[in-house]
Amino acid sequence: MARAPRLLAAVNCAETENLTSIRKAIGKEAGLSCCRAGAEGVWTKDTILLLDNKTVEPVCLVKTGAIGAVDGLLQNEANWLRDLRNQPLLVDHIPELIAHGAGDDFCFVAQSALSGEFDHRLGEPQFSFLRMLQDFSLELARYEDSRLYRTLHSRMRDLSGLLPAEWSSRLRIGMKRIEQSLAVAPIVLVAAHNDFTQWNIRIERNVTKVFDWEYADYQQLPLFDPLHFVLAPMALRSEPQAKLIRTMRETVGLCRQSLETDRCYEPETQALAYMINFCTLYLWADRGSRNSHPSLVSYARVIDSMLESDPE
């Protein structure tokens, strides 16, 4: 049996024209296959694990979809895999891009399968990787000139008139708080994975291997990835607000020990910006129609608590 983890809830793939085209693009022997259908949503993707006929070892992992939005995500992932594999310190931590096919009707990214184990704790292996990722991408810039600022404002423009009043107010006040806090001088901005979770990471001999780079971007805040690693699973489980806030502050303390001091500036503002960034992405994806997702509800409560003292 293959040493790499099998896909959960996977079934044998039916041979289709699309799967045949993926095999051709990969250009390697890959006979057996299993796939897992993605959850229903605006960005639904399927995941396929292709295995060697003789050894039953993984040849590659393929993500595929059939709408324009998914094409954009997979194009972003392919670009990041190319860029990061060119960084000598990161090459052993990133899947190899094997093939990429673009198109609104059918798109895919094929990448090497990663071995290793899940680790549910945020510790030195994860921080070691984040330091390398942040070191190569670090820059000083004004928040108002950053990609993060432009992304948040673009999403808000697209969501204008589509959100319930409480969400519109929450996001407007939260973004104002962030801008006021970060407006004084240039700040440290870095590349972020933006979905840095236990289920997107493998640890093998203390080497952290990270996949699923669809949402990665430059000019993000340094605490985004460690906060997401810890808080995203809790929000999904609808953990109590007080526990989320306590864990958020404990994680900031851990970041102060493991990251350079200049990357831990205005930690409460970075935490607020992380949650605003996460929530606007979810809301923007389906134009605000699913604003009761457990993660959104969890983060909304924490955001409201953080904004209570804001005079607007």
N, C-alpha and C positions, 0 to 999 in steps of 0.2 A: 504494500500500500504506500501511497505517497506520504512523504514526511510532512509536507505543508498541510495546514488545516483545510479540511473540506468546507465547502460552502454550506452554511446552515440552511435548512428548508430547500435544498436543491433537488432537482429531478433531472433525468437524462434529457439531453437536448434533442429535439426533432431536427433532422437535416432539412435545411431550407436554403433557398438561393442566397440569402444574406449570410448564413453561416458558412456556406461554400466560399463566398467572396472573402470572408474574414480569414479562412484557412489559406486561401491563395495569397492574401496580403502578408500573412505571417511568414510564409515560405519555409516552414519547418514541419516535420512530421508531427501531426497532432490528430489522433484518431478518436479516442474516447472524449466525451465532453459531458459536463453537467451544468445546469444553469439555475439561477434563482431570479424569479420575477420581482421587480421593484414594487414598492408600495404605490398605490394609486395616488396620483397628484399631477401637478402641472409639469414637473420635471422627472417623470417616471423613466427609469433606466433598468435594463436587465443586466445581470452579471453572469458571465460564462467562464468556467474553468476548463481549459483545454489540457488534455493529458497525453503523454507519450504512449504509443500503442504497446511498446514492449515493457517499459519499466513502470508504467502507470504513474510516473512522476509528473508534476505540473510543468507544462511548457510555457503557458502564460495565462494571465487573467485578462478578460475582455469585458469592457463596459460598452453597452450599445443602447441607442435610443432612436426615436423616429420623429422628433419635432425640432424646430429651429432653436428653441431655448436650450435643449440638451446639446445640440451641436455646438453652441457657444461655450457651454461648460466643458465639454470634452476637448474643444480646441484650446481652451485655457489650460487644461491639464496637460495636454501634449506639449504646449509651449513651456510649461514649468518643468516637465520632466527633461526636456532638451536642455534648458538653461541650467538646471541644478546638477545634471550629470556632467556638466562642463566645469563644475567647481571641485577641485581636487579633494578638499576636505569633506565634501558631501556625497561623493560618488558612491560610496559603499552604503549609504543610508537611504538611497532613492531607487525605485524600480527603474529598470531600463525600458525605454520606449521602443517597442518592437514594430508597431504599425499604427497608423492613424488614418481613418477615413472620414471625410467631412461631407455634409449634405443635410438639407432639411428633412428629407424623407428617410434617410438611413445614415447613421454615423456611428463610429466606434473608436475606442482607444484600446490597443492591446499592449500590455506591459508585462514584464517578468513577474512571476509569482514570488512573494517574499516568505521565507521561512522564519520561525521564531515563535515566541509565546506572547500572549497578552499580559500586560502589567497594569493593574488598576490603580496603582499608586503613582503620584507625581513625585519623582525623585531625580537623582543625579543623571541616570541615562537620558531621561527626557530633557532635562536642563542642558546637558552637554550638547545635545543636538540643537536645541533652540539657540544656544550661544553661537554655534557655528552658522546657523541660518541667519541670525541677526547680524553677526560680524560682517558677512560678505555684502549685506544689503543696507547697512546702516548709513543714514544721511541726516543732516540737520536741515530743517526747513520750517517755515511757518505753517501752523495747522491750516490756516485759510488757503494755503497753496497746495495742500496735499491731495492725493487721490482719495483718501478717506473722506475728507470734507466734501469733495465733489460728488462722490458716490452717495453719501447720505442725503445731500441736497437734491440730487437727481431722483432718488427714490421718493423723496417727499413730494417733489413736483408731480411725479407720476401717480402718486396716491392722493393727490388733492381732490377732495370731494367724495372719496371712496371709503374713508374710515369712519367708524363711530366717533362721536365727539370726544369721548374720554381718551381714545387712542391718539387722535389728532392733537389734543392738548398735552398729553403726556410726552409725545415725541417732540413737539414744538418747544416746550419748556426744557426738556432734557437737552436738546441740541443747543439751546441758548446757554444753558449752564456750562456745557462743554466748551463752547466758543469763548465764553467769558474767562474760564479757567486757563485756557491754553493760548490766549491771545497775546500774552506779554512779549514773548521772545521765541526764536526758533527752538524747536524741540527735536528730540531723537525720534526718528521714524525708521521702521524696519519692515522686511518682508514677513508676512504671517501666512501660515497654512490656512487658517480660518475655519478648519474643522478638525482641530488637533484633539482627538478623543482616543480613549483606550481602544476602540474597535478599529481605528485607522492606523494603529501602530503595532509593530512586532519588536520584541527584544530578543536578541540572540547573542550570547556571550557578552552581555553588557553593551552591545551595539544596538542603537535604536534605528529601526527601519520604518519609514513613514510613506504611506500611499494615500490615494484619494486627494489629489491636488486641484480639484475642480474650482474651489472657491479662493484659492491663494491669490494674494495681491501684494503689491509693494506699498510703501508709505502708510503702514498701519502702526498702531501703538504697540509697544513692546510687551505689555501684559495680556494682550488679547489671547494668545495661544495657551499660556498656563492657566488663565482663568477659565477658558472654555473647557480644557481638559477636566477640571474639577467640577465646574458648575453645570455644564450641559447635561450630564447624566442625572444630577439631582433635580434639575428643572423638569426633565422629562418624566421623572417619577413623582413630580408634584410634591417635593419635600417642603416642609414648613418654611415660611418666609424668614423667620428668625435663624433657622439653621443655615439657610442660604447666605444670609448676611454674615453670620459668624464664620462660615467656611470661606467666604470671599475674603474676609480680613485675615484669616489664617494663611490663605494662599498668597496674599500680598506679602505677609511676613516671610514666607518661604522664598518668594521671589527676591526679596531684599538680601537674603543669604546667598542666593544662587546666581543672580544676575548683577551686572554692574549697576552702581548706584544711579548713574544718569539715566538708566532705563526704567527706574521705578519712581519717577517724578509723578506728582499729583495722582497717587494710586487710586483714590476714590473716583477721580474724574476718568481715569483709564477704565475702571470697572463700569462706570456709568456708560462710557462710550462703547465698551464691549457689548453691553446689553442692548443699547440702542442700535448698534450695527446689526446684531443678531436679529432683533425684532423687525427692523425695517426690511431685512432680506426676506424673512418669512412672509411678511405682509405684502411686500412688493411682488413676490413670486406669483401670488394668485390675486393680486389687486385687492387685498384686504378681506377677501371673502371667507377666510378661515381664521378669524382672529381669536378663536377660543381654543387653539391648540394648547396642550398642557404646558409646553415650554414658554409660550407667549404669556399665558396666565401667570405662571410662576415669576417670570422676569418682570411683568407689569407690576406686581406687588412690591418687588424689591426696588424698582425704579421709583415708584410712588413714595416709598419710604425714604429714599435718598433725596427726593425733591421736596420733602415736606417743608424744609426751611427756606426754600427758594421764594423770594418775593415776587417772581415773575417780572 
